[in-house]
Amino acid sequence: MSSKNNNKMDDFYGNHVHHDIITHYDDNFSKYYNRITAELKLLNINLNTLQGARVIDVGTGMQSLVFEKLNCKEVFHFDISSVQIESFNEYLKTNNIKNILSLQADILDPLFSFPKYDFAFIYGVLHHLPNPSILISNLLSSADKNSKIMFRCYRSGTWSRWLVHKIRDLNHLISIEKLRNTFGIVFPLEDNKQFINDMIDDVFVSQWGAFHPAQFRKDAEMLNLSYYSPDNEFDLDFNHYDENFRVVFGANEHSTSIINSKDLKISSPINQGALHSEIYNMSQLNHVWDSYVNKISSLSEMEVCIRVISLYRLTRKMNSNDYYYSKYNTSSFTHSSEIGESRIKNFMKILSQT
């Protein structure tokens, strides 16, 4: 990863997407603890096996705090963002937490090497790397015979990832600040920090890709690794959990630790421009989208931001405030093919409002 890309990622996550997290660790801990322990159980990881374990974590540091709470012996935390590392180390010092080592590092640097570990928690990372297979290679080079690597990645072929891939066509027309400010003007009474930060992440992050479980399964077979995924390998379009999939690689005495990263299937994203469902007419959708992009390219920055927000609301749930009754609408529904058809209708309706 070039120094230019390093600086982009440093500024982007430390100052924008994760700012609310790294300035409020204690406030966010309960949410992350519940989320991560649920993910571990979903991956068939017995929480008791984490006691005394050595764990690698890449990201904000919130995961590391959870692993420390789960009585891991050593937690090695890495991130590219100097802002996040400085904030996290200050928190560790203030709270006298000594079994977490937090270091700024480019995990794709050819000279970088991970310490030996029992578990590596690589959630929300791989799809933001220009060369994800290098990370796999680096992790395997430091794995013991029973090490486990846990991934969660964007899934290609799903509605939300397809639409985000399209929305990113518009990011050169707007700025992060204008999008955030416009959201505040359009939705002045909503408390949707998570939604806003997810939107900024998806729309503006410099590196974004979607993958498929089959890529991981084939690489696991080639490398003699055990493979487990709790998620259906077939493509899902109508479930709000479908934008991600989870995979566990398990090393053993027969695993290949020294590999040519270029041989891996996980070397690059796959099928990002496709939707895997019979209800979608891809040629029609692409034609309408291309026409839409041409039409709105001459609009003001705020007008484009309003359209980006409207489109992004089709990718995930956003709590909306009933201003008259002063309460949130958090209604839920059952996912089905009817939802897919409804999304297409809403998508087309938004695109007609140019």
C-alpha positions in Angstrom: 0.0 0.0 0.0 1.5 3.3 -1.0 2.2 6.1 1.4 -0.5 8.2 -0.4 -3.0 5.5 0.3 -1.8 5.2 3.9 -2.4 8.8 4.5 -5.9 8.6 3.0 -6.8 5.6 5.2 -5.3 7.3 8.3 -7.2 10.6 7.8 -10.4 8.9 6.7 -11.0 6.4 9.5 -9.4 8.3 12.4 -11.2 11.6 11.6 -14.5 10.5 10.1 -15.9 7.0 10.2 -14.5 5.9 13.6 -14.3 9.3 15.4 -17.4 8.6 17.6 -15.9 5.2 18.6 -12.4 6.3 19.5 -13.6 9.3 21.5 -16.2 7.2 23.5 -14.7 3.7 24.2 -16.7 3.1 27.4 -20.0 4.2 25.8 -19.5 1.8 22.9 -18.1 -1.2 24.8 -21.4 -2.9 25.7 -22.6 -2.8 22.1 -19.3 -4.2 20.8 -19.2 -6.9 23.5 -22.6 -8.2 22.6 -21.9 -8.0 18.9 -18.5 -9.7 19.0 -19.5 -12.5 21.4 -22.5 -13.2 19.2 -20.3 -13.4 16.2 -17.9 -15.7 17.9 -20.7 -18.1 18.9 -22.0 -17.9 15.3 -18.5 -19.1 14.2 -18.6 -22.0 16.6 -15.8 -20.4 18.7 -16.2 -21.5 22.3 -15.7 -18.4 24.4 -13.8 -20.5 27.1 -11.1 -21.3 24.5 -10.2 -17.6 24.4 -9.0 -17.7 28.0 -5.2 -17.5 27.9 -5.2 -17.1 24.1 -3.1 -14.9 21.9 -5.3 -12.8 19.7 -4.6 -10.5 16.7 -7.0 -7.7 16.0 -7.1 -5.1 13.3 -9.3 -2.0 13.5 -10.5 0.5 16.0 -9.4 -1.3 19.1 -12.9 -2.0 20.4 -12.6 -5.7 19.5 -9.3 -5.8 21.5 -11.1 -4.5 24.6 -13.7 -7.3 24.2 -11.0 -9.9 23.9 -9.2 -8.5 27.0 -12.5 -8.8 28.9 -12.8 -12.4 27.7 -9.5 -13.1 29.5 -7.2 -13.5 26.5 -3.6 -13.6 27.6 -2.2 -11.2 24.9 -4.0 -9.1 22.4 -2.0 -7.6 19.5 -3.8 -4.7 18.0 -2.8 -3.1 14.6 -4.2 -0.3 12.6 -3.0 2.0 9.8 -4.5 5.1 11.5 -2.1 7.0 13.7 -5.2 8.9 15.1 -6.8 5.7 16.2 -3.6 4.2 17.6 -2.8 7.3 19.6 -6.3 7.5 21.0 -6.4 3.8 21.9 -3.0 3.8 23.6 -4.0 6.8 25.7 -7.1 4.9 26.8 -5.1 1.8 27.6 -2.7 3.8 29.7 -5.5 5.7 31.5 -7.2 2.4 32.4 -4.0 0.5 33.2 -4.6 -2.2 30.6 -1.3 -4.0 30.0 -2.1 -7.1 28.0 -3.0 -5.2 24.8 -0.2 -4.1 22.6 -1.4 -1.5 20.1 0.8 -0.5 17.2 0.4 1.5 14.0 1.3 -0.7 11.1 0.8 -1.3 7.4 -0.3 -5.0 7.4 0.5 -5.2 3.7 4.1 -4.1 4.0 6.4 -6.9 2.7 8.6 -6.3 5.8 5.7 -6.6 8.3 5.2 -9.8 10.2 2.5 -10.8 12.7 3.4 -12.3 16.1 2.4 -15.9 16.7 -1.3 -16.2 17.6 -4.1 -18.5 18.4 -6.9 -16.4 16.9 -6.9 -13.6 14.4 -10.0 -11.4 14.2 -10.1 -9.8 10.7 -13.6 -8.3 10.6 -14.5 -5.5 8.2 -10.9 -5.3 7.0 -10.3 -7.4 3.9 -12.7 -5.6 1.6 -10.8 -2.3 2.2 -7.4 -3.6 1.1 -5.9 -3.2 -2.3 -4.1 -6.6 -2.0 -6.1 -8.7 0.4 -4.2 -11.9 -0.4 -1.1 -10.4 1.0 -2.8 -10.1 4.4 -3.8 -13.8 4.1 -0.2 -14.7 3.3 1.2 -12.7 6.2 -1.3 -14.2 8.6 -0.5 -17.8 7.5 3.2 -17.2 7.8 2.8 -16.5 11.6 0.2 -19.2 12.3 0.7 -22.1 14.6 -0.7 -25.5 13.7 -4.0 -24.8 15.6 -4.4 -21.1 14.7 -7.8 -19.8 13.6 -8.4 -16.8 11.3 -11.9 -15.3 11.4 -13.1 -13.1 8.6 -16.2 -11.0 7.9 -16.4 -9.5 4.4 -18.8 -7.8 2.0 -20.7 -10.3 -0.1 -20.9 -9.7 -3.8 -24.1 -10.2 -5.7 -26.4 -8.8 -2.9 -28.7 -5.8 -3.2 -26.9 -3.5 -0.7 -23.4 -4.2 -2.0 -24.5 -3.7 -5.6 -26.2 -0.4 -4.9 -23.2 0.9 -2.9 -21.0 0.0 -5.8 -23.2 2.2 -8.0 -23.5 5.0 -5.5 -19.7 5.3 -5.4 -19.9 6.5 -9.0 -21.1 9.8 -7.4 -18.5 10.3 -4.7 -16.3 12.6 -6.9 -19.2 15.1 -7.0 -19.5 15.6 -3.3 -17.5 15.9 -0.1 -17.7 14.2 3.3 -18.5 17.4 5.0 -21.3 18.4 2.6 -22.9 15.0 2.9 -22.8 15.0 6.6 -24.2 18.6 6.8 -26.9 17.8 4.2 -28.0 14.8 6.2 -28.3 17.1 9.3 -30.5 19.6 7.3 -32.8 16.9 5.8 -33.0 14.9 9.1 -32.4 17.5 11.9 -34.1 15.4 14.7 -32.7 12.0 13.9 -30.0 10.4 16.0 -28.4 8.2 13.3 -24.6 8.3 13.9 -24.2 4.7 12.9 -26.1 5.2 9.7 -24.2 8.4 8.8 -20.8 6.8 9.5 -21.7 3.6 7.5 -22.8 5.8 4.6 -19.5 7.9 4.7 -17.5 4.6 4.9 -19.3 3.0 2.0 -19.4 6.1 -0.3 -15.9 7.6 0.3 -13.4 4.9 1.5 -10.6 4.8 -1.0 -10.6 1.0 -1.3 -13.8 -1.0 -1.4 -14.6 -4.5 -2.7 -17.0 -7.3 -2.4 -16.2 -11.0 -2.3 -17.9 -14.4 -2.3 -17.6 -17.3 0.2 -16.6 -19.7 -2.7 -13.3 -17.7 -3.1 -12.4 -18.5 0.5 -13.5 -22.1 0.3 -11.4 -22.8 -2.7 -8.3 -21.1 -1.2 -8.8 -23.1 2.0 -8.8 -26.3 -0.1 -5.6 -25.2 -1.9 -3.8 -24.4 1.4 -5.0 -27.4 3.3 -6.8 -25.3 5.8 -10.0 -26.2 7.5 -13.0 -24.1 6.4 -16.2 -23.1 8.1 -18.9 -20.6 7.3 -22.2 -20.3 9.1 -23.6 -18.4 6.0 -25.2 -20.0 3.0 -22.8 -19.9 0.1 -25.7 -19.2 -2.3 -26.4 -15.6 -2.9 -29.1 -13.8 -0.8 -30.9 -10.6 -1.8 -33.7 -10.1 0.6 -32.2 -10.5 4.1 -30.7 -7.5 5.9 -27.8 -9.7 7.1 -26.8 -10.6 3.6 -24.3 -7.8 2.9 -21.7 -9.7 4.9 -20.5 -13.3 5.2 -18.3 -15.0 7.7 -15.5 -17.5 7.3 -13.1 -19.3 9.7 -9.8 -20.7 8.4 -8.1 -23.2 10.6 -4.4 -24.1 10.4 -3.1 -27.6 11.0 0.2 -29.5 10.5 -0.6 -30.0 6.9 -1.3 -26.4 6.1 0.8 -24.4 3.6 2.3 -21.4 5.4 4.6 -20.0 2.6 2.5 -19.1 -0.4 2.5 -16.9 -3.5 -0.3 -14.5 -2.7 -1.1 -14.1 -6.4 -2.3 -17.7 -6.5 -5.1 -17.0 -4.1 -8.7 -16.6 -5.3 -9.1 -13.9 -2.6 -6.6 -11.7 -4.5 -9.4 -9.4 -5.8 -13.1 -8.6 -5.5 -15.5 -10.5 -7.7 -18.8 -9.8 -9.5 -19.4 -6.4 -8.0 -21.6 -5.3 -10.8 -23.9 -8.2 -10.7 -27.1 -9.0 -8.8 -27.8 -12.7 -8.3 -31.5 -12.9 -8.6 -34.0 -13.5 -11.4 -36.2 -10.5 -10.6 -33.6 -8.0 -11.7 -33.1 -7.0 -15.3 -29.5 -6.0 -15.1 -29.2 -4.4 -18.6 -32.2 -2.2 -17.8 -30.9 -1.2 -14.3 -27.5 -0.3 -15.7 -28.9 1.7 -18.5 -31.2 3.7 -16.2 -28.4 4.2 -13.8 -25.9 5.5 -16.4 -28.5 8.0 -17.6 -29.2 9.1 -14.1 -25.5 9.8 -13.4 -25.2 11.9 -16.5 -28.2 13.9 -15.6 -27.3 14.8 -12.0 -23.6 15.5 -12.7 -24.5 19.1 -13.4 -26.5 19.6 -10.2 -25.2 21.5 -7.1 -23.3 19.6 -4.5 -26.1 19.7 -2.0 -28.6 18.4 -4.6 -26.3 15.4 -5.3 -25.9 14.8 -1.6 -29.7 14.6 -1.2 -29.9 12.0 -3.9 -27.0 10.0 -2.4 -28.8 10.0 1.0 -32.1 8.8 -0.6 -30.3 6.1 -2.5 -28.3 4.9 0.5 -31.5 4.5 2.5 -32.3 1.7 0.2 -29.2 -0.2 1.4 -29.9 -0.4 5.1 -32.4 0.4 7.9 -32.5 3.9 9.2 -34.5 4.9 12.3 -36.8 7.7 11.3 -38.4 10.2 13.6 -42.1 11.0 13.5 -41.8 14.8 14.1 -45.5 15.2 14.9 -45.7 12.5 17.6 -42.0 12.9 18.5 -41.2 9.2 18.4 -39.0 6.9 16.3 -40.4 4.5 13.7 -38.5 1.2 14.1 -40.9 -1.1 12.3 -39.6 -4.4 11.0 -40.8 -6.7 8.2 -40.3 -10.2 6.9 -37.8 -10.4 4.0 -39.0 -12.1 0.8 -38.8 -11.7 -3.0 -41.6 -9.1 -2.6 -39.1 -6.9 -0.8 -36.7 -7.2 -3.7 -39.4 -6.0 -6.1 -40.3 -3.2 -3.8 -36.6 -2.1 -3.7 -36.4 -2.0 -7.4 -39.6 0.2 -7.6 -38.2 2.6 -5.0 -34.9 2.6 -6.8 -36.5 3.5 -10.1 -38.7 6.1 -8.4 -35.7 7.9 -6.9 -33.9 7.8 -10.2 -36.9 9.4 -11.9 -36.6 12.5 -9.6 -33.8 14.2 -11.4 
